[in-house]
Amino acid sequence: MRLFKRRRRRSRRFFTVRTLLPLIAAIVLFGIVTATWSTPTAMMVAGATAGLVAGLGWLILARRYQARRLAPVAGTVHLGNISAYTDSPSPTLVDPESSAAAEYRDIARRVEAETTGQILQIAGVSPGIGSSTVAMNLAFAMTLDNRRVILVDGDMSQRGLSRFVHTGSSPGLAELARGESDLARSARLWAVGPTKRLPMVPAGEIGDDETILGSATVASALDQIADGTDLILVDVPPAFWSHVDTGIGAHADGTILVINEHTTAQALENAAAAHQDSGAPIVGYISRSARRPSGRVTWRGMALRSVATGLLILAGFSAWTGYQALRTWSGRQTVVNDLAAAADLLEPLPADALELPEFDEVVIPPVSSPPADSSEFTTYLIVGTDESEKRADVVVLLLDPNDGSTPAMVSLPRDLYLPNRCRQNYTRINVTFFGCRDEINGPTLLALTVSDFTGIPVDHFALFTFAGFEEIVDELGGIEICTEYPVRDRKADLNLPGGCTLASGDQALAWVRSRTTQELVDGRWRIMPGVTDLTRNQRQQEMVLALFSKAKNFSSVSELMGTVRGLSNAFTLDDQLSLPDAVRLAWGFRSTNLDEIHRLSIPVKDYTVENPDGTVKYVLLPTRSFEDILNEAYPDRISKALS
């Protein structure tokens, strides 16, 4: 229970105006700056500035609060601080050379110099604040300074001073008030040094009448004592906290209030009103365990709060950004990726499934590479579908070496003629996107086909529609396309001027899809030379690299979040790709020079295949295995394999 109360007090001290107001101001400032300039550098500067504002705000408010706390009641004086720690409750007596004893001696001199009245109460603003210890040490200090002082224990409930008197607390002030004892028998003499004595009157037993201390008998006894003394110090309980007014305040000339660093303005107000009503208004106050902060400590505290606030704001902003990214990522569209189950379910085609005697240079079968080490690459298959979302129109395989080498990418023509495990025959690669009945979805069958051809398992795939491609390009601010002449393709709705153009999403898509690109030369439109399916593949790679370039060079968190939202909305991802995987991929590409990425191409041969109904279809047959193509890009693979 005590631990709970301490924590509650600490939380109350933290959630104060002087703490929360600078923090709120810092957060608002950070929000304004990042909304205006949202680059990473601006965010760091905003965090540092917000921290500085919070620190300065805390310093200003803390000083104002300290000044207000050190002058709690109008017309009173601050008599001093008791800040030095000591194990003894009476350092003025047992350790006169200590810092605490010196502080008590200074306060004792100020009490005599700056207060009026001969009978003064010493009261704490709340219980347990140490007013009895203060009263006792002030009396000791004055006695040692050759002042004639009498100490009276007027705290009938706690008897704080009487506990130090080994002769007992009775008879004392209560018995004196009831006429059961005289002053000589009620008083004790406390030895203070070899030759000095401090007269002290203990509390006694209060009995049934708790207001007896306000009697004329006590007033007469105090007047009698005052005739032969310089000062009478009366230890009394906190007036506002005590449930009974004993009446002793009626005999006092004033009250010295003892406060600490936890004293609130409301407690000061209540104590001042209670002592005023008792007849002994506050004439001064003493701060106990509350050193007035020095400039060095204050500036150090401001610096610490500035740094802590800046880091807290940046950490909170990062956490909020991460939460938004995670929430956006959680809402993405996903499709099941179970390549291993698909491979177990569908048997590979036999090597003699297709015979092409008239093309001896074509590798038969076209062309399965030997299985590679699955730990060699992390692979991503990027697939773009047509309007019907049934056929794959763009197929790009990205290979990210796990040893940190330069990544590679290869476009697979949509007419590439490869084994189709589902149909147990050869088909165009884009047909595999139909899937295999209800057993295997299209992306998985396509990934399996690519894995069979390359010999490298496909780890993840990302699917986009043409509309999604346009959306992500627009989200990234467009893609630069450069041509020597104005170009067009009416079938693909392509229309670009000559030179370099920041193309929108629809024009970028038209450029990637164009098969019959025309260019305007000398006022006449002509077919652009050399435009084939391989040209489309090259354009696809250029578009993918341009997207990577845009995505990896985000200049602000807002742009990053826009990219994340655009990717989540435009792409359907496999269910095995986690947010950390995507972050690692994006982070890795931030340090990659995209111009150095290996852009692989698959050499192909045109071929016409006859359909069962007598019609023919145009396909492309690979003339080299992917293993050979990959070894050219990564020569070390051969030496590693041999070793």
C-alpha positions as CSV (number, residue, x, y, z in Angstrom):
1,M,0.0,0.0,0.0
2,R,2.9,2.4,0.8
3,L,4.5,1.6,-2.5
4,F,1.3,2.3,-4.3
5,K,0.9,5.7,-2.4
6,R,4.5,6.6,-3.3
7,R,3.9,5.8,-7.0
8,R,0.7,7.8,-6.9
9,R,2.5,10.8,-5.4
10,R,5.2,10.6,-8.0
11,S,2.6,10.4,-10.8
12,R,0.9,13.5,-9.4
13,R,4.2,15.3,-9.3
14,F,4.8,14.4,-13.0
15,F,1.4,15.3,-14.2
16,T,1.7,19.0,-13.3
17,V,1.2,22.1,-15.3
18,R,4.9,23.0,-15.3
19,T,5.7,19.5,-16.7
20,L,2.8,18.9,-19.1
21,L,2.5,22.4,-20.6
22,P,6.0,22.4,-22.1
23,L,5.6,18.9,-23.3
24,I,2.3,19.8,-25.1
25,A,3.9,22.9,-26.6
26,A,6.8,20.8,-27.9
27,I,4.5,18.2,-29.5
28,V,2.5,20.9,-31.2
29,L,5.7,22.6,-32.5
30,F,7.0,19.3,-33.8
31,G,3.7,18.6,-35.5
32,I,3.7,22.0,-37.2
33,V,7.3,21.7,-38.4
34,T,6.9,18.2,-39.7
35,A,3.7,19.1,-41.5
36,T,5.6,21.9,-43.3
37,W,9.0,20.3,-43.9
38,S,8.7,16.5,-43.6
39,T,12.2,15.5,-44.7
40,P,14.2,13.2,-42.3
41,T,16.6,16.1,-41.6
42,A,13.7,18.4,-40.8
43,M,12.2,15.8,-38.4
44,M,15.5,15.6,-36.5
45,V,15.8,19.4,-36.3
46,A,12.1,19.5,-35.3
47,G,12.7,16.9,-32.5
48,A,15.8,18.8,-31.2
49,T,13.9,22.2,-31.3
50,A,10.9,20.7,-29.6
51,G,13.1,19.3,-26.9
52,L,14.8,22.7,-26.4
53,V,11.4,24.4,-26.2
54,A,10.2,21.8,-23.6
55,G,13.4,22.3,-21.6
56,L,13.2,26.1,-21.6
57,G,9.5,26.0,-20.9
58,W,10.1,23.7,-17.9
59,L,12.9,26.0,-16.7
60,I,10.7,29.2,-16.9
61,L,7.7,27.5,-15.2
62,A,9.8,25.8,-12.6
63,R,11.5,29.0,-11.6
64,R,8.2,30.8,-11.4
65,Y,6.8,27.9,-9.4
66,Q,9.9,27.9,-7.1
67,A,9.6,31.6,-6.6
68,R,5.9,31.2,-5.8
69,R,6.6,28.3,-3.5
70,L,9.4,30.2,-1.7
71,A,6.9,33.0,-0.9
72,P,3.7,31.1,-0.1
73,V,2.0,33.7,2.1
74,A,2.0,37.4,1.5
75,G,3.9,39.3,4.2
76,T,6.0,36.4,5.4
77,V,9.7,35.8,5.1
78,H,11.7,32.8,4.0
79,L,13.9,32.0,7.0
80,G,16.1,29.5,5.3
81,N,16.5,25.9,4.0
82,I,17.4,22.7,5.8
83,S,18.8,20.7,3.0
84,A,21.9,18.8,4.3
85,Y,21.2,15.2,5.1
86,T,22.1,13.8,8.6
87,D,21.4,10.5,10.3
88,S,20.9,12.3,13.7
89,P,17.6,14.1,14.5
90,S,19.6,16.7,16.5
91,P,22.7,17.6,14.5
92,T,23.1,20.9,16.4
93,L,23.7,18.9,19.5
94,V,25.6,15.8,18.4
95,D,27.5,17.2,15.4
96,P,27.9,21.0,15.7
97,E,30.4,21.2,12.8
98,S,28.0,19.6,10.3
99,S,26.3,21.4,7.4
100,A,22.9,20.8,8.9
101,A,24.0,22.3,12.2
102,A,25.3,25.4,10.4
103,E,22.0,25.7,8.6
104,Y,20.0,25.6,11.8
105,R,22.3,28.2,13.4
106,D,21.7,30.5,10.4
107,I,18.0,30.1,10.6
108,A,18.0,30.7,14.4
109,R,19.7,34.0,13.9
110,R,17.2,35.0,11.1
111,V,14.2,34.0,13.4
112,E,15.5,36.5,16.0
113,A,16.2,39.2,13.4
114,E,13.3,39.0,11.1
115,T,10.3,37.9,13.2
116,T,8.5,39.7,16.0
117,G,6.9,38.2,19.1
118,Q,8.2,36.3,22.0
119,I,6.0,33.1,21.7
120,L,6.3,31.4,18.3
121,Q,4.7,28.2,17.2
122,I,6.6,25.8,15.0
123,A,4.1,23.9,12.8
124,G,4.4,21.7,9.7
125,V,2.2,22.3,6.7
126,S,1.3,18.5,6.9
127,P,2.1,15.6,9.2
128,G,5.5,13.9,9.0
129,I,7.3,17.0,7.6
130,G,9.7,17.2,10.5
131,S,8.5,20.4,12.4
132,S,9.4,18.8,15.8
133,T,12.9,18.2,14.6
134,V,13.2,21.8,13.4
135,A,11.8,23.2,16.7
136,M,14.2,21.1,18.7
137,N,17.3,22.0,16.7
138,L,16.4,25.7,16.6
139,A,16.1,25.7,20.4
140,F,19.5,23.9,20.7
141,A,21.2,26.4,18.3
142,M,19.8,29.4,20.2
143,T,20.8,27.9,23.6
144,L,24.3,27.3,22.3
145,D,24.4,30.9,21.1
146,N,23.7,32.0,24.6
147,R,20.0,32.8,24.1
148,R,17.5,32.2,26.8
149,V,15.0,29.8,25.0
150,I,12.3,27.5,26.4
151,L,10.9,24.7,24.3
152,V,7.3,23.6,24.7
153,D,5.7,20.4,23.3
154,G,2.2,21.5,22.3
155,D,1.5,18.5,20.1
156,M,-0.9,16.5,22.3
157,S,-1.4,13.7,19.8
158,Q,2.2,12.9,18.6
159,R,4.3,14.2,21.5
160,G,7.1,14.6,19.1
161,L,9.4,16.4,21.5
162,S,8.4,14.5,24.6
163,R,9.8,11.3,23.1
164,F,13.3,12.7,23.5
165,V,12.8,13.3,27.2
166,H,13.9,10.2,29.2
167,T,12.0,11.4,32.4
168,G,8.7,10.9,30.7
169,S,6.0,13.3,29.2
170,S,4.1,13.8,32.5
171,P,3.6,15.9,34.3
172,G,3.7,18.4,31.5
173,L,1.8,21.1,29.7
174,A,-1.6,19.4,30.0
175,E,-1.2,18.8,33.8
176,L,-0.1,22.5,34.1
177,A,-3.3,23.6,32.3
178,R,-5.5,21.5,34.6
179,G,-3.8,22.8,37.7
180,E,-2.5,19.4,38.6
181,S,1.1,20.6,38.5
182,D,3.1,23.7,38.7
183,L,5.7,25.1,36.3
184,A,8.6,23.9,38.3
185,R,7.5,20.3,38.3
186,S,6.3,20.3,34.7
187,A,9.5,21.6,33.2
188,R,12.7,19.6,32.4
189,L,16.2,20.8,31.9
190,W,18.0,19.4,28.8
191,A,21.7,19.4,29.0
192,V,23.1,21.2,26.0
193,G,26.9,21.1,26.3
194,P,28.9,21.1,29.5
195,T,27.5,24.3,31.0
196,K,24.3,25.1,29.1
197,R,20.8,23.9,29.8
198,L,17.6,24.1,27.7
199,P,14.3,24.3,29.7
200,M,11.6,22.1,28.1
201,V,8.0,21.5,28.9
202,P,6.7,18.1,27.6
203,A,3.1,17.6,26.4
204,G,1.7,15.6,29.3
205,E,-1.5,13.7,29.2
206,I,-4.3,15.6,27.5
207,G,-7.2,13.8,29.1
208,D,-10.8,14.3,28.0
209,D,-10.7,18.1,27.5
210,E,-8.7,18.5,24.3
211,T,-9.1,22.3,24.3
212,I,-7.5,22.8,27.8
213,L,-4.4,24.4,26.4
214,G,-6.3,27.5,25.6
215,S,-7.0,28.1,29.3
216,A,-6.0,31.1,31.4
217,T,-3.8,28.8,33.5
218,V,-1.6,28.1,30.4
219,A,-1.6,31.8,29.4
220,S,-0.5,32.7,32.9
221,A,2.3,30.1,32.9
222,L,3.5,31.2,29.5
223,D,3.5,34.9,30.6
224,Q,5.5,33.9,33.7
225,I,8.0,32.0,31.5
226,A,8.3,34.8,29.0
227,D,9.4,37.3,31.7
228,G,12.8,35.6,32.0
229,T,13.4,34.3,28.4
230,D,14.2,35.7,25.0
231,L,12.0,33.3,23.1
232,I,9.5,30.5,23.6
233,L,9.2,27.9,20.9
234,V,6.1,25.8,20.9
235,D,5.9,22.7,18.7
236,V,2.3,22.3,17.5
237,P,0.6,19.9,15.1
238,P,-0.4,21.0,11.6
239,A,-3.4,23.2,12.2
240,F,-5.4,22.2,9.1
241,W,-4.6,18.4,9.6
242,S,-5.4,18.3,13.3
243,H,-9.0,17.4,14.1
244,V,-9.0,19.4,17.3
245,D,-7.9,23.0,18.0
246,T,-6.2,22.7,21.4
247,G,-6.4,26.4,21.8
248,I,-2.7,27.0,22.3
249,G,-2.5,29.3,19.3
250,A,-4.4,31.9,21.3
251,H,-1.3,32.4,23.4
252,A,1.2,32.7,20.6
253,D,2.4,35.8,18.7
254,G,2.8,33.9,15.4
255,T,3.6,30.7,13.6
256,I,6.7,29.6,11.7
257,L,5.6,27.2,9.0
258,V,7.8,24.2,7.9
259,I,7.3,23.1,4.2
260,N,9.1,20.8,1.8
261,E,9.4,20.4,-2.0
262,H,6.1,18.5,-2.1
263,T,4.0,21.2,-0.5
264,T,1.2,22.4,-2.8
265,A,-0.3,25.8,-3.1
266,Q,-3.6,24.5,-1.8
267,A,-1.9,23.1,1.4
268,L,-0.2,26.4,2.0
269,E,-3.5,28.2,1.6
270,N,-5.3,25.9,4.0
271,A,-2.5,26.1,6.6
272,A,-2.4,29.9,6.4
273,A,-6.2,30.2,7.0
274,A,-6.1,27.7,9.9
275,H,-3.3,29.4,11.7
276,Q,-4.9,32.8,11.1
277,D,-8.1,31.5,12.7
278,S,-6.2,30.1,15.7
279,G,-4.8,33.5,16.5
280,A,-1.2,32.8,15.5
281,P,-0.8,33.9,11.9
282,I,2.2,32.8,9.8
283,V,5.2,35.1,10.3
284,G,7.8,33.1,8.4
285,Y,8.6,29.7,6.9
286,I,11.4,27.2,6.7
287,S,12.0,24.9,3.8
288,R,13.1,21.4,4.9
289,S,14.8,19.0,2.5
290,A,14.2,21.5,-0.4
291,R,17.4,23.2,-1.5
292,R,16.8,26.1,-3.7
293,P,18.1,24.9,-7.1
294,S,21.4,26.4,-8.1
295,G,21.9,27.7,-11.7
296,R,24.2,24.8,-12.5
297,V,21.6,22.2,-11.4
298,T,18.8,24.0,-13.1
299,W,20.5,24.3,-16.5
300,R,21.6,20.7,-16.2
301,G,18.0,19.6,-15.5
302,M,16.8,21.7,-18.4
303,A,19.3,20.0,-20.7
304,L,18.3,16.6,-19.5
305,R,14.6,17.3,-20.0
306,S,15.3,18.8,-23.5
307,V,17.1,15.7,-24.6
308,A,14.6,13.4,-23.0
309,T,11.7,15.3,-24.6
310,G,13.2,15.3,-28.0
311,L,13.9,11.6,-27.9
312,L,10.5,10.9,-26.5
313,I,8.8,12.9,-29.3
314,L,10.9,11.2,-32.0
315,A,10.3,7.8,-30.5
316,G,6.6,8.4,-30.2
317,F,6.5,9.7,-33.8
318,S,8.4,6.7,-35.0
319,A,6.1,4.3,-33.1
320,W,3.0,6.0,-34.5
321,T,4.5,5.8,-38.0
322,G,5.3,2.2,-37.5
323,Y,1.8,1.5,-36.2
324,Q,0.3,3.2,-39.3
325,A,2.6,1.2,-41.6
326,L,1.7,-2.0,-39.7
327,R,-2.0,-1.3,-39.9
328,T,-1.8,-0.5,-43.6
329,W,0.3,-3.6,-44.2
330,S,-2.2,-5.7,-42.2
331,G,-5.0,-4.5,-44.6
332,R,-3.1,-5.6,-47.8
333,Q,-4.5,-8.2,-50.2
334,T,-2.8,-11.5,-50.0
335,V,-2.8,-14.8,-51.9
336,V,-1.7,-18.2,-50.6
337,N,1.9,-19.2,-51.6
338,D,2.6,-22.9,-51.1
339,L,5.2,-23.7,-53.7
340,A,6.3,-26.9,-52.0
341,A,2.8,-28.4,-51.8
342,A,2.3,-27.6,-55.5
343,A,5.5,-29.3,-56.4
344,D,4.5,-32.4,-54.5
345,L,1.1,-32.4,-56.0
346,L,2.1,-32.0,-59.7
347,E,4.6,-34.2,-61.4
348,P,7.2,-32.5,-63.7
349,L,7.0,-33.2,-67.4
350,P,9.3,-35.8,-68.9
351,A,12.3,-34.6,-70.9
352,D,10.9,-35.8,-74.2
353,A,7.5,-34.1,-73.9
354,L,8.3,-31.8,-76.8
355,E,10.2,-32.6,-80.0
356,L,11.4,-29.8,-82.3
357,P,13.7,-31.5,-84.8
358,E,13.8,-28.5,-87.1
359,F,15.4,-26.4,-84.5
360,D,18.4,-28.2,-83.4
361,E,19.9,-25.2,-81.7
362,V,17.0,-25.0,-79.2
363,V,17.8,-26.7,-76.0
364,I,15.3,-29.5,-75.3
365,P,13.4,-29.5,-73.1
366,P,13.1,-25.7,-73.0
367,V,14.8,-25.4,-70.7
368,S,15.0,-26.8,-67.1
369,S,18.1,-25.7,-65.2
370,P,19.5,-27.9,-62.4
371,P,18.1,-27.0,-59.0
372,A,20.2,-24.3,-57.3
373,D,21.0,-23.9,-53.7
374,S,17.8,-22.5,-52.2
375,S,19.9,-20.4,-49.7
376,E,21.8,-18.7,-52.5
377,F,19.1,-16.1,-53.4
378,T,15.9,-14.6,-52.0
379,T,13.6,-14.3,-55.0
380,Y,10.7,-12.1,-55.8
381,L,8.4,-12.7,-58.7
382,I,6.6,-9.5,-59.9
383,V,3.6,-10.2,-62.1
384,G,1.4,-7.8,-63.9
385,T,-2.0,-9.0,-65.2
386,D,-4.2,-7.8,-68.0
387,E,-7.7,-6.3,-67.5
388,S,-9.3,-9.7,-67.1
389,E,-6.7,-10.5,-64.4
390,K,-6.5,-14.0,-65.9
391,R,-3.3,-13.9,-67.9
392,A,0.2,-12.7,-66.8
393,D,1.3,-9.9,-69.2
394,V,4.4,-8.8,-67.2
395,V,6.6,-11.4,-65.5
396,V,9.8,-10.1,-63.8
397,L,12.0,-12.2,-61.5
398,L,14.1,-10.3,-59.0
399,L,17.1,-12.2,-57.4
400,D,18.6,-10.8,-54.3
401,P,21.8,-12.7,-53.3
402,N,22.0,-13.6,-49.7
403,D,25.7,-12.9,-49.6
404,G,25.2,-9.2,-50.3
405,S,26.2,-9.3,-53.9
406,T,24.6,-7.1,-56.5
407,P,21.0,-8.2,-57.2
408,A,19.8,-9.3,-60.7
409,M,16.5,-9.2,-62.5
410,V,15.2,-11.0,-65.6
411,S,12.0,-10.5,-67.6
412,L,10.3,-13.6,-68.9
413,P,8.4,-13.0,-72.1
414,R,4.7,-13.8,-71.7
415,D,4.9,-16.0,-74.8
416,L,7.8,-18.1,-73.4
417,Y,7.0,-21.7,-74.1
418,L,7.6,-23.7,-71.0
419,P,6.4,-27.0,-69.3
420,N,3.0,-26.6,-67.6
421,R,2.8,-29.2,-64.9
422,C,-1.0,-28.9,-64.6
423,R,-1.7,-29.6,-68.2
424,Q,1.2,-32.0,-68.6
425,N,2.1,-30.2,-71.7
426,Y,3.9,-27.1,-72.9
427,T,2.1,-23.7,-72.9
428,R,2.9,-20.1,-72.9
429,I,4.1,-19.0,-69.5
430,N,1.2,-16.5,-69.1
431,V,-1.3,-19.3,-69.4
432,T,-0.1,-20.8,-66.1
433,F,-1.7,-17.9,-64.3
434,F,-5.0,-19.7,-64.8
435,G,-3.9,-22.0,-62.0
436,C,-4.7,-25.7,-61.8
437,R,-8.4,-26.4,-61.3
438,D,-9.3,-25.8,-57.6
439,E,-6.1,-27.3,-56.3
440,I,-3.4,-24.6,-57.0
441,N,-4.0,-20.9,-57.5
442,G,-2.6,-19.1,-60.6
443,P,0.3,-17.2,-58.9
444,T,1.6,-20.4,-57.3
445,L,1.5,-22.4,-60.6
446,L,3.3,-19.5,-62.3
447,A,5.9,-19.4,-59.6
448,L,6.3,-23.2,-59.9
449,T,6.8,-22.9,-63.7
450,V,9.4,-20.1,-63.2
451,S,11.2,-22.3,-60.6
452,D,11.3,-25.2,-62.9
453,F,12.8,-23.1,-65.7
454,T,15.3,-21.2,-63.6
455,G,16.1,-24.0,-61.1
456,I,15.7,-21.3,-58.3
457,P,12.7,-21.5,-56.0
458,V,10.5,-18.5,-56.0
459,D,10.2,-17.2,-52.4
460,H,7.7,-14.4,-52.8
461,F,5.5,-12.9,-55.4
462,A,3.7,-9.6,-55.9
463,L,0.8,-9.2,-58.3
464,F,-0.5,-6.0,-59.8
465,T,-3.2,-5.1,-62.3
466,F,-2.8,-2.4,-64.9
467,A,-4.9,-0.1,-62.7
468,G,-2.7,-0.9,-59.8
469,F,0.5,-0.1,-61.8
470,E,-0.9,3.2,-62.8
471,E,-1.8,4.0,-59.2
472,I,1.7,3.2,-57.8
473,V,3.4,5.2,-60.5
474,D,1.2,8.2,-59.8
475,E,1.7,7.7,-56.0
476,L,5.5,7.9,-56.6
477,G,5.2,11.1,-58.6
478,G,5.5,9.7,-62.1
479,I,8.3,7.9,-64.1
480,E,10.8,9.5,-66.5
481,I,10.6,8.1,-70.0
482,C,13.1,9.3,-72.6
483,T,12.7,8.9,-76.4
484,E,14.5,10.4,-79.3
485,Y,11.3,11.2,-81.2
486,P,7.6,11.6,-80.4
487,V,6.1,8.1,-80.1
488,R,2.6,6.6,-80.2
489,D,0.8,3.3,-80.2
490,R,-2.9,3.5,-80.8
491,K,-3.6,0.0,-79.5
492,A,-1.9,0.7,-76.2
493,D,-3.1,4.4,-76.0
494,L,0.5,5.5,-76.0
495,N,1.3,9.1,-76.9
496,L,4.6,10.7,-75.7
497,P,6.5,13.8,-77.0
498,G,10.2,13.5,-77.9
499,G,12.8,13.9,-75.2
500,C,12.4,13.1,-71.6
501,T,8.9,13.1,-70.1
502,L,7.7,12.6,-66.5
503,A,5.1,10.1,-67.5
504,S,1.9,9.5,-65.5
505,G,0.7,6.0,-64.6
506,D,-1.4,5.5,-67.7
507,Q,1.4,6.6,-70.1
508,A,4.0,4.5,-68.2
509,L,1.7,1.4,-68.6
510,A,1.1,2.2,-72.3
511,W,4.9,2.4,-72.8
512,V,5.5,-1.0,-71.1
513,R,2.7,-2.7,-73.1
514,S,3.3,-1.2,-76.5
515,R,4.1,-3.8,-79.2
516,T,3.7,-1.6,-82.3
517,T,5.4,1.6,-81.2
518,Q,5.6,4.3,-83.8
519,E,7.9,7.3,-83.9
520,L,7.5,10.6,-85.7
521,V,10.6,11.2,-87.9
522,D,10.7,14.1,-90.4
523,G,6.9,14.6,-90.1
524,R,6.0,11.0,-90.8
525,W,5.1,8.2,-88.5
526,R,7.0,4.9,-88.8
527,I,7.4,1.7,-86.8
528,M,10.1,2.1,-84.3
529,P,13.0,-0.2,-85.4
530,G,13.8,-3.2,-83.3
531,V,10.6,-3.3,-81.2
532,T,9.9,-6.9,-80.2
533,D,8.8,-8.8,-77.1
534,L,12.4,-8.5,-75.9
535,T,12.0,-4.7,-76.2
536,R,8.9,-4.9,-74.0
537,N,10.9,-7.0,-71.5
538,Q,13.6,-4.3,-71.4
539,R,11.0,-1.6,-70.8
540,Q,9.5,-3.7,-68.1
541,Q,12.8,-3.9,-66.3
542,E,13.3,-0.2,-66.8
543,M,10.0,0.5,-65.2
544,V,10.6,-1.8,-62.3
545,L,14.0,-0.2,-61.7
546,A,12.5,3.3,-62.0
547,L,9.9,2.3,-59.4
548,F,12.6,1.0,-57.1
549,S,14.6,4.2,-57.6
550,K,11.6,6.3,-56.7
551,A,10.6,4.1,-53.7
552,K,14.1,4.0,-52.2
553,N,14.7,7.7,-52.3
554,F,11.7,8.9,-50.3
555,S,12.5,12.3,-48.7
556,S,10.0,12.3,-45.9
557,V,7.9,10.0,-43.7
558,S,4.8,11.2,-45.4
559,E,6.2,10.1,-48.7
560,L,7.2,6.7,-47.1
561,M,3.7,6.2,-45.8
562,G,2.2,7.2,-49.2
563,T,4.5,4.6,-50.8
564,V,3.4,2.0,-48.3
565,R,-0.3,2.8,-48.8
566,G,0.2,2.8,-52.6
567,L,2.0,-0.6,-52.5
568,S,-0.6,-2.1,-50.3
569,N,-3.4,-0.9,-52.5
570,A,-1.8,-1.6,-55.8
571,F,-0.2,-5.0,-55.1
572,T,-1.5,-8.4,-54.0
573,L,1.2,-10.1,-52.1
574,D,1.8,-13.7,-51.1
575,D,0.9,-14.5,-47.5
576,Q,4.5,-15.5,-46.7
577,L,5.9,-12.0,-47.2
578,S,6.0,-10.3,-43.8
579,L,6.5,-6.6,-43.1
580,P,10.1,-7.1,-41.8
581,D,10.8,-9.0,-45.1
582,A,9.5,-6.0,-47.1
583,V,11.4,-3.5,-44.9
584,R,14.7,-5.5,-45.3
585,L,14.2,-5.5,-49.1
586,A,13.5,-1.8,-49.2
587,W,16.3,-1.0,-46.8
588,G,18.8,-3.2,-48.8
589,F,17.9,-1.4,-52.0
590,R,18.5,2.0,-50.5
591,S,22.2,1.3,-50.6
592,T,22.1,-0.4,-54.0
593,N,23.2,1.4,-57.1
594,L,20.4,0.5,-59.4
595,D,22.5,1.1,-62.5
596,E,24.7,-1.8,-61.4
597,I,21.9,-4.4,-61.1
598,H,22.4,-7.3,-63.4
599,R,19.8,-7.1,-66.1
600,L,19.6,-10.5,-67.5
601,S,17.9,-11.5,-70.8
602,I,16.8,-14.8,-72.1
603,P,17.7,-15.5,-75.7
604,V,14.7,-17.0,-77.6
605,K,13.7,-18.4,-80.9
606,D,10.4,-17.6,-82.6
607,Y,8.3,-20.7,-83.2
608,T,4.8,-21.4,-84.4
609,V,2.8,-24.1,-82.7
610,E,-0.3,-25.7,-84.2
611,N,-3.4,-25.8,-82.0
612,P,-5.8,-28.8,-81.9
613,D,-8.3,-26.9,-84.0
614,G,-5.8,-26.3,-86.8
615,T,-4.9,-22.7,-85.9
616,V,-1.4,-21.7,-85.0
617,K,0.0,-19.7,-82.2
618,Y,3.2,-17.7,-81.8
619,V,5.5,-18.8,-79.0
620,L,9.1,-18.2,-77.9
621,L,11.5,-21.0,-77.2
622,P,14.6,-20.3,-75.0
623,T,17.9,-21.3,-76.6
624,R,20.1,-21.3,-73.4
625,S,19.5,-22.6,-70.0
626,F,19.0,-20.1,-67.2
627,E,21.9,-21.7,-65.3
628,D,24.3,-20.5,-68.0
629,I,22.8,-17.0,-68.1
630,L,23.1,-16.8,-64.3
631,N,26.7,-18.0,-64.3
632,E,27.7,-15.2,-66.6
633,A,26.3,-12.7,-64.2
634,Y,27.9,-14.4,-61.1
635,P,31.1,-16.1,-62.3
636,D,31.9,-17.1,-58.7
637,R,29.0,-19.5,-58.6
638,I,31.0,-22.0,-60.7
639,S,34.0,-21.9,-58.4
640,K,31.8,-22.2,-55.4
641,A,30.0,-25.2,-56.9
642,L,33.3,-26.9,-57.7
643,S,34.6,-26.3,-54.2
